[in-house]
Amino acid sequence: MDKLSVISGCLFLAADIFAIASIANPDWISTGDSAGSLTVGLVLQCQTIHGRDRNCTPPQLPPEWITTLLFIILGIVSLTVSCGLMVMSRWRCEASRHARWIAFVGMVLFCTAALVFPLGFYIDEVGGQPYKLPNNTVVGSSYVLFVLSIFFTIVGLLFAGKVCLPG
């Protein structure tokens, strides 16, 4: 196993961890005013009113966000399989080629999720329009983690491509 394979596998693992963390954290969209704040995630929605304890409940997701969640979960599965194949490539060289293609599928799933997610900004909790957030609303840290997972997947694919070059 050469250095590029190790780097590629580590980048896929980092992307996998960031994607899992983005789902687990309920801070995809944040709204705030003088009365309190609301963070909306793909699996939890949390509200803080006048500095009291944070109250978290499962959200009623629009179909666009359910689709986003499904794409991200499938992307996580793809990256996990790619990480396993990169480890396997130590003994079987052709495994790195398969890992690259499966990671590519994961990248496509992540990018599709990133395009579908803003379609759900119309929900009552956010109050925007597709692809347009209201002024008092921002994307949260979970979305940033998700974008980082896309970035690490792409960079990992670039390194995996160098491994698979002929010659």
C-alpha positions as CSV (number, residue, x, y, z in Angstrom):
1,M,0.0,0.0,0.0
2,D,1.6,3.3,-1.1
3,K,1.4,6.7,0.6
4,L,-1.3,8.0,-1.8
5,S,-3.6,5.0,-0.9
6,V,-3.1,5.8,2.8
7,I,-3.9,9.5,2.3
8,S,-6.9,8.7,0.2
9,G,-8.3,6.2,2.7
10,C,-7.7,8.8,5.6
11,L,-9.5,11.5,3.6
12,F,-12.5,9.1,2.9
13,L,-12.5,8.3,6.7
14,A,-12.5,12.0,7.6
15,A,-15.3,12.7,5.1
16,D,-17.3,9.8,6.6
17,I,-16.8,11.1,10.2
18,F,-17.8,14.7,9.1
19,A,-21.0,13.4,7.4
20,I,-22.0,11.3,10.4
21,A,-21.4,14.3,12.7
22,S,-23.5,16.5,10.4
23,I,-26.4,14.2,10.7
24,A,-26.1,13.8,14.5
25,N,-25.9,17.5,15.2
26,P,-29.2,19.4,15.0
27,D,-27.7,22.6,13.7
28,W,-28.4,22.6,9.9
29,I,-30.5,25.8,10.1
30,S,-30.4,28.3,12.9
31,T,-33.0,31.0,13.6
32,G,-32.8,33.4,16.5
33,D,-34.5,36.5,17.9
34,S,-34.9,38.2,21.3
35,A,-37.3,35.5,22.5
36,G,-35.1,32.5,21.8
37,S,-33.5,30.4,19.2
38,L,-34.3,27.4,17.1
39,T,-32.0,25.0,15.4
40,V,-33.4,22.6,12.8
41,G,-31.5,19.4,11.9
42,L,-32.3,16.3,9.8
43,V,-32.9,14.2,12.9
44,L,-33.6,16.7,15.7
45,Q,-35.0,20.1,16.1
46,C,-34.0,22.1,19.2
47,Q,-35.5,25.2,20.8
48,T,-34.2,27.5,23.5
49,I,-36.7,30.0,24.9
50,H,-35.5,32.9,27.1
51,G,-32.3,31.2,28.1
52,R,-34.0,28.1,29.5
53,D,-32.8,24.5,28.9
54,R,-32.6,23.4,25.3
55,N,-35.7,21.3,24.3
56,C,-35.1,18.8,21.4
57,T,-37.7,16.8,19.5
58,P,-37.7,14.9,16.2
59,P,-38.8,17.3,13.4
60,Q,-41.5,16.9,10.8
61,L,-39.2,16.8,7.8
62,P,-40.4,17.9,4.4
63,P,-39.9,15.4,1.6
64,E,-36.8,17.3,0.3
65,W,-35.1,16.9,3.6
66,I,-36.0,13.2,3.9
67,T,-34.5,12.7,0.5
68,T,-31.4,14.6,1.6
69,L,-31.1,12.4,4.7
70,L,-31.4,9.3,2.6
71,F,-28.7,10.5,0.1
72,I,-26.4,11.3,3.0
73,I,-26.9,7.9,4.6
74,L,-26.2,6.2,1.3
75,G,-23.1,8.4,0.8
76,I,-21.9,7.4,4.3
77,V,-22.3,3.7,3.5
78,S,-20.4,4.3,0.2
79,L,-17.5,6.0,2.0
80,T,-17.4,3.3,4.7
81,V,-17.2,0.6,2.0
82,S,-14.5,2.6,0.2
83,C,-12.5,2.9,3.4
84,G,-12.7,-0.9,3.9
85,L,-11.6,-1.5,0.3
86,M,-8.7,0.9,0.7
87,V,-7.5,-1.2,3.6
88,M,-8.1,-4.4,1.6
89,S,-6.0,-2.9,-1.2
90,R,-2.9,-3.7,0.9
91,W,-3.4,-7.3,-0.1
92,R,-5.4,-7.0,-3.3
93,C,-4.4,-4.2,-5.6
94,E,-7.6,-4.1,-7.6
95,A,-9.6,-3.1,-4.5
96,S,-8.3,0.5,-4.7
97,R,-9.9,0.8,-8.1
98,H,-13.3,-0.4,-6.8
99,A,-12.9,1.9,-3.7
100,R,-12.4,4.9,-6.1
101,W,-15.6,4.2,-8.0
102,I,-17.7,3.5,-4.8
103,A,-16.3,6.8,-3.3
104,F,-17.3,8.5,-6.5
105,V,-20.9,7.3,-6.1
106,G,-20.7,8.6,-2.5
107,M,-19.5,12.0,-3.8
108,V,-22.4,12.1,-6.3
109,L,-24.9,11.2,-3.5
110,F,-23.4,14.0,-1.2
111,C,-23.5,16.6,-4.0
112,T,-27.1,15.6,-4.8
113,A,-28.0,16.0,-1.2
114,A,-26.4,19.4,-1.1
115,L,-28.6,20.5,-4.1
116,V,-31.8,19.0,-2.7
117,F,-31.5,20.3,0.9
118,P,-32.2,24.0,0.1
119,L,-35.4,23.1,-1.6
120,G,-36.9,22.6,1.9
121,F,-36.3,26.1,3.1
122,Y,-40.1,26.8,2.8
123,I,-41.0,24.9,6.0
124,D,-42.8,26.9,8.7
125,E,-39.8,26.7,11.2
126,V,-37.5,28.3,8.6
127,G,-40.0,30.5,6.7
128,G,-38.0,31.0,3.5
129,Q,-38.4,29.9,0.0
130,P,-36.6,27.2,-1.9
131,Y,-32.9,28.2,-2.1
132,K,-33.6,31.4,-0.2
133,L,-33.3,31.7,3.6
134,P,-35.0,34.6,5.4
135,N,-32.7,37.4,6.8
136,N,-32.8,36.2,10.5
137,T,-31.8,32.6,9.5
138,V,-28.4,31.1,8.8
139,V,-27.0,27.7,7.9
140,G,-25.5,26.1,10.9
141,S,-22.4,24.2,11.8
142,S,-23.9,20.8,10.7
143,Y,-24.2,22.1,7.1
144,V,-20.6,23.3,7.3
145,L,-19.5,19.8,8.4
146,F,-21.5,18.3,5.6
147,V,-19.8,20.6,3.0
148,L,-16.4,19.6,4.5
149,S,-17.3,16.0,4.0
150,I,-17.9,16.7,0.3
151,F,-14.6,18.5,0.1
152,F,-12.7,15.6,1.7
153,T,-14.4,13.1,-0.5
154,I,-13.4,15.0,-3.6
155,V,-9.8,15.5,-2.4
156,G,-9.7,11.8,-1.5
157,L,-10.9,10.9,-5.0
158,L,-8.1,13.0,-6.5
159,F,-5.5,11.0,-4.5
160,A,-7.2,7.7,-5.3
161,G,-7.1,8.7,-9.0
162,K,-3.4,9.1,-8.8
163,V,-3.1,5.6,-7.3
164,C,-5.1,4.1,-10.2
165,L,-3.2,5.8,-13.0
166,P,-1.9,3.3,-15.6
167,G,1.8,2.9,-15.9
